[in-house]
């Protein structure tokens, strides 16, 4: 299985990169964060990948969910590239990275091809 679609995300493994695309989520709490990580780990089958995380439709998780994603969300990832919409989303995501300190190299991009290029080094 290289593809999974749920009510909150689409997960695809292609060319050695895990593409995680968030769908619109009205309330993003710790329970949802735990389910998201569980689904991602299930599709990965114990294999670590660089992750392109498309958060352009993302609703801001609550503080417990953000902390969980920063630590547990880094499991079996070699690097993360966040694909965001311009302006405010870039600043918010960079703030998340500074405050929550993910365990793997993490960058923010507004261009998908630049994000993929970054991830290919991992």
VOPAGU-2260 file (C-alpha; in pm, 1 decimal, decimal comma):
REM VOPAGU-2260
SITE   aa  ch    i         X         Y         Z
SITE  UNK   A    0       0,0       0,0       0,0
SITE  UNK   A    1     157,5     328,2    -114,3
SITE  UNK   A    2    -155,4     545,7     -86,0
SITE  UNK   A    3    -404,9     618,5     190,2
SITE  UNK   A    4    -689,7     870,1     196,1
SITE  UNK   A    5    -869,0     956,4     519,0
SITE  UNK   A    6   -1112,9    1229,8     621,8
SITE  UNK   A    7    -820,7    1459,1     707,0
SITE  UNK   A    8    -531,9    1367,4     475,4
SITE  UNK   A    9    -398,6    1196,8     165,6
SITE  UNK   A   10     -72,8    1005,4     210,1
SITE  UNK   A   11     131,5     887,6     -88,3
SITE  UNK   A   12     477,4     731,7    -109,7
SITE  UNK   A   13     640,4     804,3    -445,4
SITE  UNK   A   14    1001,7     818,5    -563,3
SITE  UNK   A   15    1135,3     771,7    -209,8
SITE  UNK   A   16     936,9    1064,1     -64,0
SITE  UNK   A   17     625,1    1049,5     151,5
SITE  UNK   A   18     373,6    1311,9      37,2
SITE  UNK   A   19     133,9    1405,8     317,3
SITE  UNK   A   20    -145,2    1641,7     207,9
SITE  UNK   A   21    -375,1    1774,8     478,4
SITE  UNK   A   22    -741,1    1819,8     387,7
SITE  UNK   A   23    -947,3    2091,7     559,4
SITE  UNK   A   24    -984,2    2007,2     929,1
SITE  UNK   A   25   -1224,4    2214,1    1141,6
SITE  UNK   A   26   -1078,8    2114,7    1481,9
SITE  UNK   A   27    -721,2    1990,7    1510,8
SITE  UNK   A   28    -665,9    1848,1    1858,4
SITE  UNK   A   29    -435,4    1592,8    2021,8
SITE  UNK   A   30    -660,6    1295,9    1935,9
SITE  UNK   A   31    -649,5    1386,6    1568,1
SITE  UNK   A   32    -272,0    1439,4    1581,7
SITE  UNK   A   33    -231,0    1090,9    1730,6
SITE  UNK   A   34    -450,4     939,2    1456,8
SITE  UNK   A   35    -260,2    1123,0    1182,3
SITE  UNK   A   36      76,1     996,4    1306,7
SITE  UNK   A   37     -62,4     644,4    1347,2
SITE  UNK   A   38    -194,0     642,7     988,1
SITE  UNK   A   39     136,1     772,9     851,7
SITE  UNK   A   40     339,2     513,5    1041,8
SITE  UNK   A   41     106,1     237,8     919,9
SITE  UNK   A   42     161,0     321,0     552,5
SITE  UNK   A   43     538,5     352,7     606,4
SITE  UNK   A   44     577,0      -5,5     735,2
SITE  UNK   A   45     883,7      69,1     952,8
SITE  UNK   A   46    1060,7     255,2     668,0
SITE  UNK   A   47    1188,9     610,2     725,8
SITE  UNK   A   48    1122,9     870,6     454,0
SITE  UNK   A   49    1171,5    1238,9     388,5
SITE  UNK   A   50     824,5    1395,1     410,2
SITE  UNK   A   51     665,9    1667,7     201,5
SITE  UNK   A   52     386,2    1796,0     423,8
SITE  UNK   A   53     135,9    2008,1     229,9
SITE  UNK   A   54     -34,0    2226,3     489,8
SITE  UNK   A   55    -194,9    2478,1     255,0
SITE  UNK   A   56    -545,8    2368,8     371,4
SITE  UNK   A   57    -428,5    2317,3     728,9
SITE  UNK   A   58    -616,0    2449,3    1030,5
SITE  UNK   A   59    -392,1    2543,3    1319,5
SITE  UNK   A   60    -360,8    2257,7    1570,1
SITE  UNK   A   61    -406,2    2329,0    1938,2
SITE  UNK   A   62     -92,3    2348,0    2152,6
SITE  UNK   A   63     -97,2    1982,4    2266,5
SITE  UNK   A   64    -135,1    1866,6    1905,6
SITE  UNK   A   65     152,9    2092,3    1791,2
SITE  UNK   A   66     385,3    1957,2    2059,4
SITE  UNK   A   67     287,3    1598,9    1976,7
SITE  UNK   A   68     344,9    1651,9    1603,9
SITE  UNK   A   69     685,5    1811,8    1667,2
SITE  UNK   A   70     812,4    1506,3    1856,7
SITE  UNK   A   71     604,2    1198,8    1770,5
SITE  UNK   A   72     535,8    1335,0    1423,8
SITE  UNK   A   73     909,6    1311,1    1355,6
SITE  UNK   A   74     918,6     933,5    1401,8
SITE  UNK   A   75    1046,4     754,7    1089,1
SITE  UNK   A   76    1111,1    1081,4     907,0
SITE  UNK   A   77    1452,9    1178,9     778,5
SITE  UNK   A   78    1353,5    1538,9     697,5
SITE  UNK   A   79    1037,4    1745,6     657,7
SITE  UNK   A   80     949,6    2010,3     401,2
SITE  UNK   A   81     634,7    2207,3     479,6
SITE  UNK   A   82     454,0    2331,7     169,3
SITE  UNK   A   83     259,2    2642,5     269,5
SITE  UNK   A   84      60,5    2922,4     113,4
SITE  UNK   A   85     254,3    3250,3      92,6
SITE  UNK   A   86     277,0    3521,8     355,8
SITE  UNK   A   87     120,6    3449,0     694,6
SITE  UNK   A   88     145,2    3069,0     666,1
SITE  UNK   A   89     521,2    3089,9     612,0
SITE  UNK   A   90     564,6    3298,1     925,7
SITE  UNK   A   91     337,3    3075,3    1135,6
SITE  UNK   A   92     513,1    2758,7    1022,0
SITE  UNK   A   93     858,0    2904,0    1085,5
SITE  UNK   A   94     737,2    3003,0    1432,7
SITE  UNK   A   95     615,6    2643,8    1491,0
SITE  UNK   A   96     959,7    2512,2    1392,4
SITE  UNK   A   97    1144,9    2754,7    1622,1
SITE  UNK   A   98     920,2    2692,4    1922,2
SITE  UNK   A   99     859,2    2317,9    1892,8
SITE  UNK   A  100    1201,7    2219,2    1757,7
SITE  UNK   A  101    1128,2    1914,1    1538,1
SITE  UNK   A  102    1378,2    1629,4    1575,6
SITE  UNK   A  103    1470,4    1615,8    1204,5
SITE  UNK   A  104    1582,2    1881,4     952,1
SITE  UNK   A  105    1276,7    2089,7     868,3
SITE  UNK   A  106    1224,1    2372,2     617,8
SITE  UNK   A  107     931,0    2578,0     488,2
SITE  UNK   A  108     855,4    2620,9     116,2
SITE  UNK   A  109     592,0    2786,2    -100,0
SITE  UNK   A  110     707,3    2601,9    -414,8
SITE  UNK   A  111     652,7    2224,6    -438,5
SITE  UNK   A  112     946,1    2158,6    -671,9
SITE  UNK   A  113    1184,9    2338,0    -433,7
SITE  UNK   A  114    1049,9    2130,8    -143,6
SITE  UNK   A  115    1104,1    1805,6    -336,9
SITE  UNK   A  116    1455,1    1915,7    -431,7
SITE  UNK   A  117    1532,2    1979,0     -63,7
SITE  UNK   A  118    1397,7    1637,2      40,2
SITE  UNK   A  119    1590,6    1441,4    -222,2
SITE  UNK   A  120    1913,5    1501,8     -27,8
SITE  UNK   A  121    1772,1    1286,9     252,5
